[in-house]
């Protein structure tokens, strides 16, 4: 069940991050999913570095917030690496 919850969080946060930073990555829902899942992992590391507990529960605000922050970071870095410009 935890895998399904990571996929759901990843898909939602990846889609929101792509809406906030448009033009950073081409692709459909699969790219959003990958950005979100990797972003959730990165966000977990960032949250722990700031002393937060980003993996409290599925419905925890902290979990979703740090997944969103991580997704933005991953999407921004992806845009820098691929040389895509914001539109």
Helices and strands as residue ranges (DSSP letters): H 2-20, H 29-49, H 61-82
